[in-house]
Amino acid sequence: MFVINNFLMAVAQLIDFLLTIYMWMIIGRAVISWVNADPYNPVVRFLYEITEPPLAKIRRFLPLSMGGIDFSPMILIMGIMFLQSFLVPTLKQIAMSFG
């Protein structure tokens, strides 16, 4: 059973790491939008391509009359933080039950 324990712990840590990296990508995209970076830069294009699909889905549910401020990155970051504080510890507790 220790194999299942180790596997689930590794999956939980990997999910936590990937969520943290994605959160920093969202923050980077927000900063880039403030400084009006070159849209043809490969890094800028990568950040936009990787973050736009979930942000566009969130924007569909937000009201448009919010003073011109895009709150979708903040909402997505809060969703990531929720997953990090719910999903990751839950996987770790399930792993400990096999150990």
ZABADREN-321474 format. One record per residue: x, y, z of N, C-alpha, C, O, CB in turn; residue in one letter; residue number from 1. Coordinates in nm, 3 decimals, always signed. Glycine has a CB too. Layout:
! residues N
+---------+---------+---------+---------+---------+---------+---------+---------+---------+---------+---------+---------+---------+---------+---------+------+------+
|     n_u |     n_v |     n_w |    ca_u |    ca_v |    ca_w |     c_u |     c_v |     c_w |     o_u |     o_v |     o_w |    cb_u |    cb_v |    cb_w | resn | resi |
+---------+---------+---------+---------+---------+---------+---------+---------+---------+---------+---------+---------+---------+---------+---------+------+------+
|       X |       Y |       Z |       X |       Y |       Z |       X |       Y |       Z |       X |       Y |       Z |       X |       Y |       Z |    a |  NUM |
...
+---------+---------+---------+---------+---------+---------+---------+---------+---------+---------+---------+---------+---------+---------+---------+------+------+
This chain:
! residues 99
+---------+---------+---------+---------+---------+---------+---------+---------+---------+---------+---------+---------+---------+---------+---------+------+------+
|     n_u |     n_v |     n_w |    ca_u |    ca_v |    ca_w |     c_u |     c_v |     c_w |     o_u |     o_v |     o_w |    cb_u |    cb_v |    cb_w | resn | resi |
+---------+---------+---------+---------+---------+---------+---------+---------+---------+---------+---------+---------+---------+---------+---------+------+------+
|  +0.081 |  -0.120 |  +0.000 |  +0.000 |  +0.000 |  +0.000 |  +0.085 |  +0.127 |  +0.000 |  +0.036 |  +0.235 |  -0.033 |  -0.092 |  +0.000 |  +0.119 |    m |    1 |
|  +0.212 |  +0.113 |  +0.037 |  +0.298 |  +0.231 |  +0.040 |  +0.319 |  +0.288 |  -0.101 |  +0.349 |  +0.407 |  -0.115 |  +0.433 |  +0.198 |  +0.103 |    f |    2 |
|  +0.303 |  +0.205 |  -0.204 |  +0.318 |  +0.252 |  -0.342 |  +0.205 |  +0.350 |  -0.375 |  +0.229 |  +0.455 |  -0.435 |  +0.319 |  +0.133 |  -0.442 |    v |    3 |
|  +0.083 |  +0.316 |  -0.336 |  -0.031 |  +0.404 |  -0.360 |  -0.014 |  +0.534 |  -0.281 |  -0.043 |  +0.643 |  -0.330 |  -0.165 |  +0.335 |  -0.322 |    i |    4 |
|  +0.034 |  +0.520 |  -0.157 |  +0.060 |  +0.637 |  -0.073 |  +0.159 |  +0.731 |  -0.141 |  +0.133 |  +0.851 |  -0.154 |  +0.115 |  +0.592 |  +0.065 |    n |    5 |
|  +0.271 |  +0.677 |  -0.184 |  +0.373 |  +0.760 |  -0.249 |  +0.323 |  +0.820 |  -0.380 |  +0.352 |  +0.935 |  -0.412 |  +0.500 |  +0.676 |  -0.276 |    n |    6 |
|  +0.247 |  +0.742 |  -0.456 |  +0.195 |  +0.791 |  -0.583 |  +0.100 |  +0.909 |  -0.561 |  +0.111 |  +1.011 |  -0.628 |  +0.123 |  +0.679 |  -0.659 |    f |    7 |
|  +0.006 |  +0.895 |  -0.467 |  -0.089 |  +1.003 |  -0.441 |  -0.021 |  +1.126 |  -0.384 |  -0.060 |  +1.239 |  -0.415 |  -0.198 |  +0.956 |  -0.346 |    l |    8 |
|  +0.081 |  +1.106 |  -0.301 |  +0.155 |  +1.221 |  -0.248 |  +0.228 |  +1.293 |  -0.362 |  +0.231 |  +1.416 |  -0.366 |  +0.257 |  +1.176 |  -0.139 |    m |    9 |
|  +0.286 |  +1.218 |  -0.454 |  +0.354 |  +1.279 |  -0.568 |  +0.256 |  +1.353 |  -0.658 |  +0.287 |  +1.462 |  -0.706 |  +0.430 |  +1.173 |  -0.650 |    a |   10 |
|  +0.140 |  +1.296 |  -0.681 |  +0.037 |  +1.362 |  -0.762 |  -0.007 |  +1.492 |  -0.695 |  -0.023 |  +1.594 |  -0.762 |  -0.085 |  +1.268 |  -0.784 |    v |   11 |
|  -0.028 |  +1.489 |  -0.564 |  -0.070 |  +1.609 |  -0.492 |  +0.036 |  +1.718 |  -0.501 |  +0.004 |  +1.835 |  -0.523 |  -0.098 |  +1.576 |  -0.344 |    a |   12 |
|  +0.163 |  +1.681 |  -0.485 |  +0.270 |  +1.781 |  -0.494 |  +0.283 |  +1.835 |  -0.636 |  +0.309 |  +1.954 |  -0.655 |  +0.403 |  +1.720 |  -0.448 |    q |   13 |
|  +0.266 |  +1.750 |  -0.735 |  +0.272 |  +1.794 |  -0.875 |  +0.158 |  +1.890 |  -0.908 |  +0.180 |  +1.992 |  -0.973 |  +0.267 |  +1.673 |  -0.971 |    l |   14 |
|  +0.038 |  +1.859 |  -0.863 |  -0.076 |  +1.948 |  -0.885 |  -0.052 |  +2.082 |  -0.817 |  -0.080 |  +2.187 |  -0.875 |  -0.206 |  +1.884 |  -0.832 |    i |   15 |
|  -0.001 |  +2.079 |  -0.695 |  +0.028 |  +2.203 |  -0.623 |  +0.131 |  +2.286 |  -0.698 |  +0.116 |  +2.408 |  -0.710 |  +0.078 |  +2.172 |  -0.481 |    d |   16 |
|  +0.235 |  +2.223 |  -0.748 |  +0.339 |  +2.293 |  -0.823 |  +0.284 |  +2.354 |  -0.952 |  +0.312 |  +2.470 |  -0.983 |  +0.454 |  +2.197 |  -0.855 |    f |   17 |
|  +0.207 |  +2.276 |  -1.027 |  +0.151 |  +2.325 |  -1.153 |  +0.053 |  +2.440 |  -1.131 |  +0.050 |  +2.535 |  -1.209 |  +0.081 |  +2.210 |  -1.228 |    l |   18 |
|  -0.027 |  +2.431 |  -1.026 |  -0.119 |  +2.540 |  -0.995 |  -0.044 |  +2.666 |  -0.957 |  -0.085 |  +2.776 |  -0.993 |  -0.214 |  +2.498 |  -0.882 |    l |   19 |
|  +0.066 |  +2.652 |  -0.884 |  +0.147 |  +2.768 |  -0.847 |  +0.208 |  +2.833 |  -0.971 |  +0.207 |  +2.955 |  -0.985 |  +0.257 |  +2.728 |  -0.748 |    t |   20 |
|  +0.262 |  +2.752 |  -1.061 |  +0.321 |  +2.804 |  -1.184 |  +0.214 |  +2.876 |  -1.266 |  +0.239 |  +2.985 |  -1.319 |  +0.384 |  +2.689 |  -1.267 |    i |   21 |
|  +0.095 |  +2.818 |  -1.278 |  -0.011 |  +2.880 |  -1.355 |  -0.056 |  +3.012 |  -1.292 |  -0.087 |  +3.107 |  -1.363 |  -0.130 |  +2.784 |  -1.368 |    y |   22 |
|  -0.058 |  +3.016 |  -1.159 |  -0.095 |  +3.140 |  -1.092 |  +0.006 |  +3.250 |  -1.124 |  -0.033 |  +3.365 |  -1.146 |  -0.103 |  +3.118 |  -0.941 |    m |   23 |
|  +0.134 |  +3.217 |  -1.127 |  +0.235 |  +3.316 |  -1.162 |  +0.225 |  +3.359 |  -1.308 |  +0.256 |  +3.473 |  -1.342 |  +0.374 |  +3.262 |  -1.133 |    w |   24 |
|  +0.181 |  +3.267 |  -1.396 |  +0.159 |  +3.305 |  -1.535 |  +0.045 |  +3.407 |  -1.546 |  +0.053 |  +3.501 |  -1.625 |  +0.127 |  +3.181 |  -1.621 |    m |   25 |
|  -0.059 |  +3.389 |  -1.468 |  -0.171 |  +3.483 |  -1.468 |  -0.125 |  +3.619 |  -1.416 |  -0.162 |  +3.723 |  -1.472 |  -0.289 |  +3.430 |  -1.383 |    i |   26 |
|  -0.046 |  +3.619 |  -1.310 |  +0.007 |  +3.744 |  -1.257 |  +0.096 |  +3.812 |  -1.361 |  +0.088 |  +3.933 |  -1.379 |  +0.086 |  +3.719 |  -1.127 |    i |   27 |
|  +0.179 |  +3.735 |  -1.429 |  +0.265 |  +3.789 |  -1.533 |  +0.185 |  +3.850 |  -1.646 |  +0.220 |  +3.955 |  -1.700 |  +0.356 |  +3.682 |  -1.587 |    g |   28 |
|  +0.077 |  +3.783 |  -1.683 |  -0.008 |  +3.838 |  -1.789 |  -0.072 |  +3.969 |  -1.745 |  -0.081 |  +4.062 |  -1.825 |  -0.116 |  +3.737 |  -1.828 |    r |   29 |
|  -0.116 |  +3.977 |  -1.620 |  -0.177 |  +4.101 |  -1.571 |  -0.075 |  +4.215 |  -1.574 |  -0.107 |  +4.327 |  -1.613 |  -0.232 |  +4.081 |  -1.428 |    a |   30 |
|  +0.048 |  +4.187 |  -1.532 |  +0.152 |  +4.290 |  -1.532 |  +0.183 |  +4.334 |  -1.675 |  +0.201 |  +4.453 |  -1.701 |  +0.280 |  +4.238 |  -1.464 |    v |   31 |
|  +0.189 |  +4.239 |  -1.766 |  +0.216 |  +4.271 |  -1.906 |  +0.105 |  +4.358 |  -1.964 |  +0.132 |  +4.448 |  -2.044 |  +0.231 |  +4.142 |  -1.990 |    i |   32 |
|  -0.018 |  +4.333 |  -1.923 |  -0.128 |  +4.416 |  -1.976 |  -0.119 |  +4.559 |  -1.924 |  -0.170 |  +4.651 |  -1.989 |  -0.263 |  +4.355 |  -1.938 |    s |   33 |
|  -0.057 |  +4.581 |  -1.810 |  -0.043 |  +4.716 |  -1.756 |  +0.064 |  +4.796 |  -1.829 |  +0.051 |  +4.917 |  -1.845 |  -0.009 |  +4.710 |  -1.607 |    w |   34 |
|  +0.171 |  +4.728 |  -1.876 |  +0.283 |  +4.800 |  -1.936 |  +0.275 |  +4.806 |  -2.089 |  +0.361 |  +4.865 |  -2.153 |  +0.413 |  +4.735 |  -1.895 |    v |   35 |
|  +0.172 |  +4.744 |  -2.146 |  +0.153 |  +4.748 |  -2.291 |  +0.275 |  +4.693 |  -2.366 |  +0.338 |  +4.762 |  -2.445 |  +0.124 |  +4.892 |  -2.336 |    n |   36 |
|  +0.305 |  +4.566 |  -2.337 |  +0.421 |  +4.500 |  -2.398 |  +0.396 |  +4.470 |  -2.546 |  +0.283 |  +4.474 |  -2.593 |  +0.455 |  +4.371 |  -2.323 |    a |   37 |
|  +0.502 |  +4.439 |  -2.617 |  +0.496 |  +4.407 |  -2.759 |  +0.415 |  +4.278 |  -2.778 |  +0.455 |  +4.174 |  -2.727 |  +0.639 |  +4.392 |  -2.820 |    d |   38 |
|  +0.303 |  +4.283 |  -2.850 |  +0.221 |  +4.163 |  -2.867 |  +0.285 |  +4.056 |  -2.954 |  +0.235 |  +3.943 |  -2.958 |  +0.089 |  +4.201 |  -2.925 |    p |   39 |
|  +0.393 |  +4.088 |  -3.024 |  +0.461 |  +3.989 |  -3.109 |  +0.575 |  +3.919 |  -3.037 |  +0.639 |  +3.830 |  -3.092 |  +0.514 |  +4.056 |  -3.234 |    y |   40 |
|  +0.602 |  +3.960 |  -2.914 |  +0.704 |  +3.894 |  -2.833 |  +0.657 |  +3.751 |  -2.803 |  +0.542 |  +3.733 |  -2.763 |  +0.732 |  +3.974 |  -2.701 |    n |   41 |
|  +0.743 |  +3.651 |  -2.820 |  +0.700 |  +3.512 |  -2.796 |  +0.654 |  +3.486 |  -2.653 |  +0.562 |  +3.407 |  -2.631 |  +0.813 |  +3.417 |  -2.830 |    p |   42 |
|  +0.717 |  +3.550 |  -2.556 |  +0.676 |  +3.529 |  -2.417 |  +0.537 |  +3.587 |  -2.393 |  +0.454 |  +3.524 |  -2.327 |  +0.778 |  +3.594 |  -2.320 |    v |   43 |
|  +0.513 |  +3.704 |  -2.446 |  +0.382 |  +3.768 |  -2.431 |  +0.275 |  +3.684 |  -2.500 |  +0.168 |  +3.662 |  -2.444 |  +0.383 |  +3.911 |  -2.489 |    v |   44 |
|  +0.304 |  +3.637 |  -2.619 |  +0.207 |  +3.554 |  -2.691 |  +0.180 |  +3.424 |  -2.616 |  +0.065 |  +3.380 |  -2.609 |  +0.259 |  +3.523 |  -2.833 |    r |   45 |
|  +0.284 |  +3.362 |  -2.561 |  +0.266 |  +3.239 |  -2.484 |  +0.176 |  +3.263 |  -2.363 |  +0.084 |  +3.185 |  -2.337 |  +0.402 |  +3.182 |  -2.439 |    f |   46 |
|  +0.203 |  +3.371 |  -2.288 |  +0.122 |  +3.400 |  -2.169 |  -0.023 |  +3.425 |  -2.206 |  -0.114 |  +3.379 |  -2.136 |  +0.179 |  +3.520 |  -2.095 |    l |   47 |
|  -0.046 |  +3.497 |  -2.315 |  -0.184 |  +3.522 |  -2.358 |  -0.253 |  +3.393 |  -2.402 |  -0.369 |  +3.371 |  -2.368 |  -0.187 |  +3.624 |  -2.471 |    y |   48 |
|  -0.183 |  +3.309 |  -2.477 |  -0.244 |  +3.186 |  -2.527 |  -0.274 |  +3.087 |  -2.415 |  -0.373 |  +3.015 |  -2.422 |  -0.153 |  +3.121 |  -2.629 |    e |   49 |
|  -0.190 |  +3.083 |  -2.313 |  -0.209 |  +2.986 |  -2.205 |  -0.312 |  +3.033 |  -2.102 |  -0.372 |  +2.950 |  -2.034 |  -0.076 |  +2.959 |  -2.137 |    i |   50 |
|  -0.332 |  +3.164 |  -2.090 |  -0.423 |  +3.214 |  -1.988 |  -0.557 |  +3.263 |  -2.042 |  -0.653 |  +3.276 |  -1.966 |  -0.358 |  +3.325 |  -1.913 |    t |   51 |
|  -0.566 |  +3.289 |  -2.170 |  -0.690 |  +3.347 |  -2.224 |  -0.811 |  +3.254 |  -2.217 |  -0.920 |  +3.302 |  -2.185 |  -0.668 |  +3.386 |  -2.366 |    e |   52 |
|  -0.800 |  +3.124 |  -2.246 |  -0.922 |  +3.040 |  -2.243 |  -0.998 |  +3.044 |  -2.109 |  -1.118 |  +3.067 |  -2.111 |  -0.885 |  +2.897 |  -2.274 |    p |   53 |
|  -0.933 |  +3.021 |  -1.994 |  -1.012 |  +3.028 |  -1.869 |  -1.056 |  +3.170 |  -1.835 |  -1.164 |  +3.190 |  -1.779 |  -0.931 |  +2.972 |  -1.753 |    p |   54 |
|  -0.975 |  +3.270 |  -1.869 |  -1.013 |  +3.408 |  -1.840 |  -1.134 |  +3.449 |  -1.925 |  -1.221 |  +3.521 |  -1.876 |  -0.894 |  +3.503 |  -1.866 |    l |   55 |
|  -1.139 |  +3.405 |  -2.049 |  -1.254 |  +3.437 |  -2.134 |  -1.383 |  +3.375 |  -2.080 |  -1.489 |  +3.437 |  -2.086 |  -1.228 |  +3.389 |  -2.278 |    a |   56 |
|  -1.373 |  +3.253 |  -2.027 |  -1.491 |  +3.189 |  -1.968 |  -1.540 |  +3.266 |  -1.846 |  -1.661 |  +3.281 |  -1.826 |  -1.460 |  +3.043 |  -1.930 |    k |   57 |
|  -1.448 |  +3.314 |  -1.766 |  -1.486 |  +3.392 |  -1.647 |  -1.548 |  +3.525 |  -1.689 |  -1.646 |  +3.569 |  -1.628 |  -1.363 |  +3.417 |  -1.555 |    i |   58 |
|  -1.493 |  +3.587 |  -1.791 |  -1.546 |  +3.717 |  -1.837 |  -1.689 |  +3.708 |  -1.887 |  -1.764 |  +3.806 |  -1.881 |  -1.457 |  +3.773 |  -1.948 |    r |   59 |
|  -1.729 |  +3.592 |  -1.936 |  -1.867 |  +3.575 |  -1.983 |  -1.967 |  +3.590 |  -1.869 |  -2.082 |  +3.630 |  -1.893 |  -1.884 |  +3.440 |  -2.049 |    r |   60 |
|  -1.926 |  +3.559 |  -1.746 |  -2.016 |  +3.565 |  -1.632 |  -2.005 |  +3.695 |  -1.553 |  -2.088 |  +3.720 |  -1.466 |  -1.990 |  +3.450 |  -1.542 |    f |   61 |
|  -1.905 |  +3.776 |  -1.583 |  -1.888 |  +3.902 |  -1.510 |  -1.967 |  +4.014 |  -1.577 |  -1.979 |  +4.017 |  -1.700 |  -1.738 |  +3.940 |  -1.503 |    l |   62 |
|  -2.022 |  +4.105 |  -1.497 |  -2.087 |  +4.220 |  -1.559 |  -1.984 |  +4.312 |  -1.624 |  -1.871 |  +4.323 |  -1.576 |  -2.170 |  +4.298 |  -1.455 |    p |   63 |
|  -2.023 |  +4.376 |  -1.732 |  -1.930 |  +4.460 |  -1.806 |  -1.915 |  +4.600 |  -1.746 |  -1.819 |  +4.670 |  -1.778 |  -1.975 |  +4.472 |  -1.948 |    l |   64 |
|  -2.006 |  +4.640 |  -1.660 |  -2.002 |  +4.776 |  -1.604 |  -1.925 |  +4.779 |  -1.472 |  -1.980 |  +4.819 |  -1.369 |  -2.144 |  +4.829 |  -1.583 |    s |   65 |
|  -1.800 |  +4.739 |  -1.475 |  -1.720 |  +4.737 |  -1.353 |  -1.610 |  +4.842 |  -1.359 |  -1.503 |  +4.822 |  -1.301 |  -1.659 |  +4.599 |  -1.332 |    m |   66 |
|  -1.633 |  +4.952 |  -1.427 |  -1.536 |  +5.060 |  -1.431 |  -1.418 |  +5.034 |  -1.521 |  -1.315 |  +5.099 |  -1.507 |  -1.487 |  +5.088 |  -1.295 |    g |   67 |
|  -1.430 |  +4.942 |  -1.614 |  -1.321 |  +4.914 |  -1.706 |  -1.209 |  +4.830 |  -1.646 |  -1.105 |  +4.814 |  -1.709 |  -1.265 |  +5.041 |  -1.755 |    g |   68 |
|  -1.229 |  +4.776 |  -1.527 |  -1.126 |  +4.693 |  -1.463 |  -1.161 |  +4.546 |  -1.485 |  -1.275 |  +4.504 |  -1.462 |  -1.114 |  +4.725 |  -1.309 |    i |   69 |
|  -1.064 |  +4.470 |  -1.530 |  -1.084 |  +4.328 |  -1.555 |  -1.052 |  +4.250 |  -1.427 |  -0.936 |  +4.238 |  -1.388 |  -0.995 |  +4.279 |  -1.674 |    d |   70 |
|  -1.156 |  +4.197 |  -1.364 |  -1.139 |  +4.121 |  -1.241 |  -1.122 |  +3.971 |  -1.266 |  -1.107 |  +3.895 |  -1.171 |  -1.258 |  +4.144 |  -1.150 |    f |   71 |
|  -1.125 |  +3.928 |  -1.391 |  -1.116 |  +3.785 |  -1.419 |  -0.984 |  +3.722 |  -1.372 |  -0.987 |  +3.609 |  -1.324 |  -1.132 |  +3.762 |  -1.567 |    s |   72 |
|  -0.867 |  +3.789 |  -1.382 |  -0.747 |  +3.726 |  -1.328 |  -0.755 |  +3.704 |  -1.177 |  -0.708 |  +3.602 |  -1.126 |  -0.625 |  +3.810 |  -1.360 |    p |   73 |
|  -0.814 |  +3.799 |  -1.105 |  -0.825 |  +3.784 |  -0.961 |  -0.918 |  +3.668 |  -0.925 |  -0.891 |  +3.593 |  -0.831 |  -0.876 |  +3.914 |  -0.898 |    m |   74 |
|  -1.026 |  +3.654 |  -0.999 |  -1.120 |  +3.544 |  -0.974 |  -1.053 |  +3.410 |  -1.005 |  -1.072 |  +3.313 |  -0.932 |  -1.248 |  +3.562 |  -1.057 |    i |   75 |
|  -0.977 |  +3.404 |  -1.113 |  -0.908 |  +3.280 |  -1.148 |  -0.801 |  +3.246 |  -1.044 |  -0.784 |  +3.129 |  -1.010 |  -0.844 |  +3.292 |  -1.287 |    l |   76 |
|  -0.732 |  +3.345 |  -0.994 |  -0.631 |  +3.321 |  -0.889 |  -0.699 |  +3.271 |  -0.762 |  -0.647 |  +3.182 |  -0.695 |  -0.550 |  +3.450 |  -0.860 |    i |   77 |
|  -0.814 |  +3.327 |  -0.728 |  -0.887 |  +3.277 |  -0.610 |  -0.931 |  +3.133 |  -0.630 |  -0.931 |  +3.054 |  -0.535 |  -1.008 |  +3.366 |  -0.580 |    m |   78 |
|  -0.970 |  +3.098 |  -0.753 |  -1.006 |  +2.959 |  -0.781 |  -0.887 |  +2.865 |  -0.767 |  -0.900 |  +2.754 |  -0.716 |  -1.063 |  +2.947 |  -0.921 |    g |   79 |
|  -0.771 |  +2.910 |  -0.811 |  -0.649 |  +2.830 |  -0.797 |  -0.615 |  +2.814 |  -0.649 |  -0.577 |  +2.706 |  -0.605 |  -0.531 |  +2.896 |  -0.874 |    i |   80 |
|  -0.627 |  +2.922 |  -0.573 |  -0.598 |  +2.914 |  -0.430 |  -0.695 |  +2.819 |  -0.360 |  -0.656 |  +2.748 |  -0.267 |  -0.605 |  +3.054 |  -0.366 |    m |   81 |
|  -0.821 |  +2.818 |  -0.404 |  -0.917 |  +2.723 |  -0.348 |  -0.874 |  +2.580 |  -0.376 |  -0.876 |  +2.496 |  -0.287 |  -1.058 |  +2.749 |  -0.405 |    f |   82 |
|  -0.835 |  +2.554 |  -0.500 |  -0.790 |  +2.418 |  -0.533 |  -0.666 |  +2.379 |  -0.454 |  -0.652 |  +2.263 |  -0.413 |  -0.761 |  +2.408 |  -0.682 |    l |   83 |
|  -0.576 |  +2.475 |  -0.433 |  -0.456 |  +2.444 |  -0.356 |  -0.487 |  +2.417 |  -0.209 |  -0.418 |  +2.338 |  -0.145 |  -0.356 |  +2.558 |  -0.367 |    q |   84 |
|  -0.590 |  +2.480 |  -0.156 |  -0.620 |  +2.457 |  -0.015 |  -0.725 |  +2.349 |  +0.006 |  -0.748 |  +2.309 |  +0.120 |  -0.665 |  +2.585 |  +0.049 |    s |   85 |
|  -0.790 |  +2.301 |  -0.099 |  -0.888 |  +2.194 |  -0.085 |  -0.840 |  +2.064 |  -0.150 |  -0.834 |  +1.961 |  -0.083 |  -1.020 |  +2.237 |  -0.144 |    f |   86 |
|  -0.808 |  +2.069 |  -0.278 |  -0.775 |  +1.948 |  -0.353 |  -0.644 |  +1.885 |  -0.307 |  -0.637 |  +1.764 |  -0.285 |  -0.768 |  +1.979 |  -0.501 |    l |   87 |
|  -0.541 |  +1.967 |  -0.294 |  -0.409 |  +1.914 |  -0.258 |  -0.410 |  +1.850 |  -0.119 |  -0.364 |  +1.736 |  -0.105 |  -0.303 |  +2.026 |  -0.264 |    v |   88 |
|  -0.461 |  +1.917 |  -0.014 |  -0.465 |  +1.850 |  +0.117 |  -0.554 |  +1.726 |  +0.118 |  -0.525 |  +1.630 |  +0.188 |  -0.512 |  +1.947 |  +0.223 |    p |   89 |
|  -0.663 |  +1.729 |  +0.040 |  -0.750 |  +1.612 |  +0.034 |  -0.676 |  +1.493 |  -0.026 |  -0.686 |  +1.381 |  +0.025 |  -0.875 |  +1.642 |  -0.049 |    t |   90 |
|  -0.601 |  +1.516 |  -0.133 |  -0.522 |  +1.407 |  -0.191 |  -0.417 |  +1.356 |  -0.093 |  -0.393 |  +1.236 |  -0.084 |  -0.454 |  +1.454 |  -0.321 |    l |   91 |
|  -0.355 |  +1.448 |  -0.020 |  -0.255 |  +1.405 |  +0.079 |  -0.318 |  +1.325 |  +0.192 |  -0.258 |  +1.229 |  +0.240 |  -0.183 |  +1.526 |  +0.135 |    k |   92 |
|  -0.438 |  +1.363 |  +0.236 |  -0.505 |  +1.286 |  +0.341 |  -0.547 |  +1.150 |  +0.291 |  -0.540 |  +1.051 |  +0.365 |  -0.627 |  +1.362 |  +0.392 |    q |   93 |
|  -0.592 |  +1.142 |  +0.166 |  -0.626 |  +1.011 |  +0.108 |  -0.499 |  +0.925 |  +0.100 |  -0.504 |  +0.805 |  +0.128 |  -0.690 |  +1.028 |  -0.035 |    i |   94 |
|  -0.387 |  +0.985 |  +0.063 |  -0.262 |  +0.911 |  +0.056 |  -0.222 |  +0.859 |  +0.193 |  -0.174 |  +0.746 |  +0.206 |  -0.151 |  +0.998 |  -0.002 |    a |   95 |
|  -0.240 |  +0.941 |  +0.295 |  -0.202 |  +0.899 |  +0.431 |  -0.291 |  +0.785 |  +0.480 |  -0.248 |  +0.704 |  +0.562 |  -0.211 |  +1.018 |  +0.528 |    m |   96 |
|  -0.415 |  +0.778 |  +0.431 |  -0.503 |  +0.669 |  +0.473 |  -0.458 |  +0.534 |  +0.416 |  -0.491 |  +0.429 |  +0.470 |  -0.646 |  +0.698 |  +0.430 |    s |   97 |
|  -0.382 |  +0.539 |  +0.305 |  -0.328 |  +0.415 |  +0.248 |  -0.198 |  +0.375 |  +0.314 |  -0.153 |  +0.261 |  +0.298 |  -0.307 |  +0.430 |  +0.099 |    f |   98 |
|  -0.136 |  +0.467 |  +0.387 |  -0.003 |  +0.441 |  +0.444 |  -0.003 |  +0.373 |  +0.571 |  +0.104 |  +0.348 |  +0.627 |  +0.068 |  +0.561 |  +0.460 |    g |   99 |
+---------+---------+---------+---------+---------+---------+---------+---------+---------+---------+---------+---------+---------+---------+---------+------+------+
